[in-house]
Amino acid sequence: MKKITTTFALILVLSFTLVSISEIGIVKADGTVYIRVDGTVEGTDVIQQVGDVYTFMGDLEGSIFVEKNDIIIDGAGYTLQGNGNGTGISLISITNVTIKSIEIKNFYCGIKLDSSLKNTISGNKITNNILGISFWAESNYNTISGNDITANEDGMFIYGSSNNITGNTITVNSGHGIDFYGSSNNITGNHIVKNGVGVYVNANFPFVGSQNNSIYRNNFINNTKQVSDILWESSFSVISVNIWDNGRTGNYWSDYTGTDANGDGIGDTDYIIDENNQDNCPLIAPIYLFDAGTWEWTQYNVYVVSNSTVSDFSFNPDEGALLRFDVDGEAGTTGFCRVTIPKDLLYTEGNWTVLVDGASVTPTIDEDASNTYLYFTYNHGTKTVEIIGTTAIPEFPSWTPTLLILIVLAVAVAIYKRKLSKTNKSTIILGP
């Protein structure tokens, strides 16, 4: 009887535990989870390994320390949760790791890169941490794209590192959206909104200035202070000079008060940041970044500056030499678009055709060595824009068919020689 009672009690405890875990929805790791150099996972069974891809099978509470290069960590939309301390995912001296599709929250630092190169952080939601993402000690040219970095103290902290930061939504961080102690970062296509300070540039932290960062094609909207420089009075004083436009396109600043008399989508006067920094090409309306695809290992982006809401962008060279997107705005008002199109993506040998809901409009056209710029207006409403050229990037480069033919011929010749060699050997007659 005692054995039965004990068994029944154990079943009740296990049932209660299972119900509690299912209700909470988070599996606790016993300490830190390690992805070891040999590829094994220690500390949890929630991460499933298939080859070099490590996929979350549920929510996880704890930290992950990555020791292996050349892998993909796919959160599959699940959550990595901390207790307010430590680091969510740590990469130290690591190369070519992709971290994607994870909600990372409630750590001191969501993701930390230290002396780590050529990693990709994309499509994550990073929230309620002290530091969303931090870069330390020559963590150079990592790609940070398409992340939602919101409600942290600092969205990004960059120390002595150079990275590509593009297409992120950086919002409602109480301190700084991006905090710089580094040089030569490329910051483009980001939506920097309602932070304490949008971009905080530490001009002269001892021995580490913040120089030559390229910061353009971003939206700075309703930050308490859009940009702030800190200037230390010390013998290490360095003047902070960064690049706020590329000579044709700058940033959109919600507090810009200039006009656009010539109607090209660019303000007529500079946006002054401080005595050493200014945006010479401030945008009159917000800018949208659209991923047009990747060909021959090159990613192509199309940028649209517009006072309309722009959505549903599409470009498929199999459909022809055209791109399309939808615009929406208050009826009875005038909308405009300034579209930047890479020439290697879509080009025309004659005149561009621009259709708004099927009706032809005449664009103002400008260009440089790499891009074509089209500016046009229309009556607002919910409408579809089509931009038609004559030449779109091919699915395969022009030399690919020739190369394939040469490869096939080479293989055929090799097989023929091998068969011939076998035939010659089989016909040798040995004497007595």
C-alpha angles and dihedrals in degrees: 000000000000090000092052092048092049091049091049091050091050091051090051091050092048092047091050090048093050092048091049093050092047091049093049091043094206128109113211117225116221095242121313122354113229129202097199129213090255090055099253121136119227128189102029144038093206091089113074119204123211109170108305094342119096113193130190113235093189144346117308133202115207142042131301122215113196118208099162128084127216101032139123122229108198116188091190088213095304126131132253106199132190136190097243096279139077128021128300098213122005125198115183117177090344129147135200101004120149119209113189146159098014129131104219116189147159101024131122085242123013098202125004125194117189120179087339125143139201097002125148126223110183142155096009131136109224113185146155096018129125089236117019097198126355131194122199140180108000098329091163136189099353113157118237110183143156096005127145104224107181143153096009124128091244118010095205131005116196121188122178093333140115120215145159109246113180141155097006127144106226109182145157096002105158095218118025132344090210122006114199131204093150148070141238098024117153110223112182139150096011127146104223107183139164097349124144088248120003096210122004113197115195099209101193117010103165109292092344115090124178103236138157098005109160107225114172143119089045131126115235104189128174098330111160085240117009097207131003130189122198113210116194120205099228143112087263093063113150126181110237111228118170135169114255100173138021095229094271107038130037131164136297111248117191091209096051110125101186128115136235105222096167094047100233097128092252122107117247094226132047124261104235116215099169138320092288101035132056140152106236094188107040114180121240093214138020120288126231124205119209126187105228095184143272125272127174089357092303120118116214124206129192117206124205122191108195145151086218127080104259122206147145096047115185136177123172118162089202087068092052140269097316144097128202141191139166126249128196132186144143112301114247095034131096121253128198139190132198106195124194112203123183109234091222089058103045129359141161131218091201132013126340117241116216118185126186109194087338095307117118118240126186114238129207105237131210130162147179132192094288109024145040118219119206122188122187141152135218142169111276125251133099104310144154121237121205122188113193128193133165103246129046127183108273122241086237127023117260093252094055098088091050091048091049091051091050091049092050091049092048092051091047092051091049092051091047093051091048092052091045091052091051091049093052092050093049093055097055110117117208118211127230 
